[in-house]
Amino acid sequence: MPRNVKKWSIIFLIASLIGIGILAWPSIQWMHKNVTAISKRHDSNMSPVIFIPGSSATQNRFDGLIDKLNDRRGKRHSLLKVTVHTNDRISYSGSIRPRDNEPFIVVGFENNKDGYSNIKKQAKWFSIAFNALAKKYQFNNFKAIGHSNGGLVYTMYLENYFNRDDISIKKLMTIGSPYNFSETSLSHKTQMLSDFIKQRKKIPKTLSVYSIIGTQNFDNDGIVPARSAEAGKYIYQGQAQHYTEITVTGNDAQHSDLPQNQQIINLIEQYILAKNKPRDDQNQDTHS
């Protein structure tokens, strides 16, 4: 091979390798970033409790409940509030404290109106918020609490948007959720309930569900018929790993009072939250 030809062949080979390296570099960077994110999520100890309020309620709906839980548990849960606006923009207030492995996150909606069409929109908006939170905080599991229509939004979300193998939902508690809207008999299923039942196979089989029903007179909680709240069993029972139905009566059993009901606060502490550590351990975690 002539010397000039050999020289240009080497130059061409080097230039080709450099070109391939330049083209491959973004992919290598993306792969490295993706592997790092997956490893960080896998190793995460954070397991947030994510609340969704009902119709006409804001991200402040659970303030009383959260204050009571923190009073009992040594102020161990920080609070982040999220609002999803109708243009899909997300605004935040509050923060998650460093090393808080079980923060409280409340997701509310600018459009918080009632009705099946709005519940569908809210489930989509919740999906936007959830994906943003998951990307920012890299948790690999979470617990869920929905009051009233918040439980319906969670059901819609699980059946239509929650399709991830890197994050699991461990527990769901719905409080006074009207799965059959205002119907007082299960013989007539609303379109929403029929759709929920039709899509129930998409609900994670590892999920534990606690359906809390409030009753003032064993017929309703002043707004939601007991039979409507009981309809959750047609969606979750036999699909989720566990389905538990609990009826709460007595003081603060009216629909709007349920989030502050002491029995429900006890149930959240018993079934949803991690077991409280001794105060000395908490102080060590906070100040070390």
Secondary structure, DSSP 8 states (H G I E B T S, - for coil): --HHHHHHHHHHHHHHHHHHHHHHHHHHHHHHHHHHHHHHHHH-----EEEE--TT--TTTTHHHHHHHHHHTTS---EEEEEE-TTS-EEEEE---TT-SS-EEEEEES----SHHHHHHHHHHHHHHHHHHHHHH--SEEEEEEETHHHHHHHHHHHHT---SS-EEEEEEEES--TTTT-S-TTS--HHHHHHHHTGGGS-TT-EEEEEEE-SSSSBSSSSBHHHHHTTHHHHTTTSSEEEEEEE-STT-SGGGGGG-HHHHHHHHHHTS-----HHHHHHHHH-
